[in-house]
């Protein structure tokens, strides 16, 4: 998600050397800042960006270990959701989100 097919193919070929991997995680950082709409939450956006980088990098290097790519995609998405859940739980971002309404 949030990336053109060209980025995906480049990342699969070059893995951590792909500039598109870094564009992708930077995009997540910026979108997170936009969604939170408060710069005091920049650390949360940074944690999301860093964990996103590591999860995606692990996926890129682990692809050869999985015959069915959809299993790896599911694990990847599950890890991203766990990160978001833990941040929401420990930072109590729900109150901030409710204040925006």
N, C-alpha and C positions, 0 to 999 in steps of 0.2 A: 504494500500500500504506500501511497504518497511518493511513488517513484516511477518514472517511465521505464519501459521494457529495456531501453538502451542501458540504463543504469544497472538494472538487474543482470544483464548479460555481461557487462563490464566487471561487475563485482564478482560474478561467478568465475570469470577468467582470471582476474588479477587479485582477487581476495582483498587482503588488508592494504594492498598497494593501489587499489582503485580509488581515484579521487571521488567517485560517486558515493562510496560508502560514507565519506566524510560530509559530503553535501547532504546526504540522507539524514544523518544524525543531527547535523546543524539545523536542518529543516524541522526536525522534531523539537529541538531546543526552542526555536523561534515560535513555533505553533504553541508549545506549552506556555511560553511567556505571554503570548496573545490570549490564550484561553484563561490563564490565571489573572490577567489584566492588572497585575500589581508587581512592580519590580522587586519588592521585598521578598518575593518567592523565587528569586533567581537560582537559589541553591537547589530547590526542587527541580527546576528545569535542567540544571546541570547534572543532577543525579540521574534524571531520566535520559539525558543525552549519553552519559557515560555508560550506563547499564545497557542502553539500546545498542551502543557500539559493541560492547562485549558480547551481548546475545547474538547480534547479527554476525559478528566475526566468528563466533563458535559455530553458528549455522553454516557459514561459508566453508569452513574447514571440515565440518562434520558431514557434509552432503554425501561424500563418497561412502560413508558407513551405512547409508539407508537406501534400500532398494525402492521403497515407496516414499517419494518426496513429500506427500501430504502428511505423513506422520511427523516428519521434521518440521514442517510448517506449523502443525498443531502445537508441538512442543515450544517452538519459537514464540507463537502467539500467547501460549499459556504463561511463559516466563515474563513476557511484557505485561500481561495482565496482573501477575503476582507483584511485580515491581510497583505498578500503579496502585494496587490495593494496599500494599504495605505503606507506601507514602501517604495515601489518603488516611489510613488508620493512625499512623504514628505522628503525622503532622496536623491531623484534624482539619484537613483541607475542606471537609464538608461544610463547616461553619462559614468559611470564606466564600464558598460557592453559593450558599444560601443568601449571604449578604448581597451578592451581585443581583439577585432577583428583586 
